[in-house]
């Protein structure tokens, strides 16, 4: 039983190569667009031949699907972890804002790919990404309702979407060296948009 669960060097190498391919795909798709990147480009970016990519993905659409579905699932998992870590709604929203700012600053290429190439996904994969995104939005809305019970749910949803727009767009132009200052500014603006006091 333990031998079945134990990670082997081969399985770890395969997992590492998959991660490397997704990282390269984010960079290449962000720079050239999904249609401007070939399987050969993806392979070359990680030092393998184009056909070797098929050992990990059925094709370029599967790479895009894995990239966007994985990041959407990571947002849900991370967001839930933030919310369940405290019973205080204000602290939960502050934590969600910090979590999303960190995500946005660390993943500008993935955000650009999501914005530009979501429609290149096959319908089932696009539906999966959209469903995960809605679940993430509703996680925020549920906590915001505890803070603003008198505000209509639809209005809170608009606030959440507007906050995502703010946080996801700024990293495109933020210089890496200025990220600590950018992070503080983004958190301040997001909390204000959500009707919360800025953390001291």
VEXKELUM-713022 format. One record per residue: z, x, y of N, C-alpha, C in turn. Coordinates in steps of 0.2 Angstrom, whole numbers, plus 5000, padded with zeros to 4 digits. Atoms other than C-alpha are relative to their C-alpha. Layout:
<atoms>
ZXYZXYZXY
...
</atoms>
This chain:
<atoms>
500050044994500050005000500050045006
500049954995500550145012499450045001
500649965000498950235008499549965003
500550054997497950085013500150005008
499950014993498750065030500050075004
500049944996498750255034499450025003
500649984997497450315046499850064997
500349945002496350445039499650035005
500449964995495450585048499349975002
500650034999493850495045500049945004
500050064997494350325051500250015008
499849984993495150405067499450035003
500649974997493550505070499549945002
500550064999492550335069500349965006
499750044994493750245081499950045006
500149964994493650395093499350005002
500750004998491750395093499949935003
500150074997491750205096500350005007
499750004993492950225111499550045004
500449964996491850365117499349975002
500650034998490250265116500149945005
499950064995491050115125500250035007
499949974993491650235139499450025003
500649984998489950305140499649945002
500450064998489150135140500249975007
499850034993490250075155499750055005
500349954995489650235165499349995001
500750005000487850215160499849935003
500250074998487750025162500149995008
499850014993488650035179499550035004
500449964996487450165185499349975000
500750015001485750105178499949934998
500150075003486049925172499950004993
500150015007486049855155499350024997
500749995002484149855154499750075001
500249934998484050025161500250064996
499749955004484950115147499749984993
500350015007484250145129500650024996
499649985005485150175113500050075000
500049935000484550355114500450035006
499549984995485450365131500750004998
499350015002487050305124500250064995
499949955005486950425109500150075004
500049934997486550575120500650015004
499450004996488050535131500650024997
499449985004489250565117499850064995
500249945005488250705108499749984993
500250025007487450605094499349975001
500750025000485650545090500149925002
500050074999485150365095500249964994
499850045006485150305077500750004998
499350005002486850365075500549955003
499750054996487450235087500149944995
500050065004487050105074500550004994
499450005005488450165063500649975003
499450034997489650095075499849935003
500250074997488649945083499349984998
500650035003487249835077499450015005
500549994995486249865094500350015007
499750004994486449885112500349945003
499650064998486949705115500750004997
499449995003488349735103500550045004
499649964996488949875113500249975007
499850034994488949775129500549944998
499550055002489849635120500750034999
499449975002491149745113500450035007
499749984993491449825131500349945004
499850064995491649655140500649964996
499550045004492649565126500650054999
499449965001493849715123500450005006
499650004993494249725142500349945001
499750064999494549545143500649984995
499550015004495649545128500650045002
499449954998496649695135500349975006
499750034994496849595152500549944997
499550055002497649445142500650034997
499449975003498749555132500550035005
499649974994499349655147500349955004
499750054996499549505157500649964997
499450035004500649415144500650045000
499549965001501649565142500450005007
499750004993502049565161500449945001
499650064999502549385161500649994996
499450015004503649385146500550055001
499549954999504549535152500549985005
499550024995505449435165500049925000
500050084999506049255168500049985007
500050014993505949275187499249995002
500750014998504249205193499750045005
500249964995504149305208499950074998
500049935003504449465199499450004995
500550015005503149405186499350015004
500649994996501749385199500050075003
500049934998502249545207499750054995
500249965006502049625190499349994998
500750015002500349545187499650035005
500449974995499749605204499950074999
500049925001500249785200499650014994
500349995006499549765183499250005001
500750014999497849705189499750055005
500249944996497749835203499950064996
500049945004498049975191499349994995
500650015004496649895180499450015004
500649994996495449885194499850075002
500149934998495650055200499850054995
500149965006495550125183499349994997
500650035003493950025178499549985004
500550024995492750015192499349994997
500750005004491250045180500049934996
500050065005491749905168500049945005
500050064996492049785183499349995003
500750004997490249825190499649974994
500450025006489549795172500149934999
499850085001490449625171499749965005
500350044994489849575188499249994999
500750005000488049625185499649984993
500450005007487649615166500349954995
499750055005488749465159499449964997
500550045002487149365158499650034995
500449965006486349495146500349994994
499750015006487649445133499749944996
500250065004487149325119500549955001
499650064998487749155122500750004996
499350005003489249165109500550055003
499649954997489849325116500249995008
499950024993489649265134500549945000
499550065001490649105129500750034999
499349975002492049215122500350045006
499849964994492149325138500349955005
499850064995492249165149500649974998
499450045002493549085138500650055001
499449954999494649245139500150015007
499950004992494349255158500449945002
499650064998494949075160500750004997
499350005002496449105149500450055004
499649954996496949255160500149965007
499850044994496749145176500549954999
499550055001497749005169500750044999
499449975000499149135165500350015007
499849994993499249175183500249935003
499950064997499148995188500649974998
499450035002500548945177500650035003
499449974997501749075185500049985007
500050024993501149025202500349935001
499850074999501548845199500850005000
499350005000503348895196500350025007
499949984993503348975214499949955005
500350054995502348845223499949934996
500050075003502748675214499649955004
500350054995502148575229499250015001
500749994999500448655229499549984994
500550035006498948575219499850064996
500249955005498548665203499350035002
500649984998496748675209500050055006
499949954995497248765225500350074998
499749935003498248895215499550034996
500649975004496748925204499550045005
500449974995495748955220500350075002
499749944998497049085226500050054995
500049945005497049175209499350035000
500749985000495149185209499850045006
500149964994495149245227500350075000
499649945001496449375223499650054995
500449965005495349435208499450035004
500649974996493849455220500250055004
499849954996494849555232500250064996
499849945004495549675219499550034996
500649975004493949695209499550035004
500549974996492849735223500250065004
499849944996493849865233499950064996
500149945004493849995219499350035000
500749974999491950015221500050055005
500049964995492250095237500650055002
499449964999493950175235499950074997
500149935002493950365234500650024995
499449985005495050435219500650035004
499449964996496050545231500449955004
499650054996496550395241500349944996
499850065004497050285226500749985001
499350024999498950285229500149965006
500050044994498650225247499749934999
500450065001497350095241500449964996
499650045005498450035227500649965004
499550034996499849995240499749955004
500450044995498649915252499849934996
500250065004497949805238500549954998
499550055002499549745231500349965006
499850034994500149705249499549945002
500550054999498549605252500049944995
500050055006498549515235500649965001
499450045000500349465237500049955006
500050044994500049395254499549944999
500450055002498549295247500349954996
499750045005499649225234500649965003
499550034997500949175246500750024998
499449975002502249295241500250055005
499849954996503349415250499850074998
500249945002502749595250500650044998
499449965002503849715240500250055004
499749954996504949835249500150064996
</atoms>
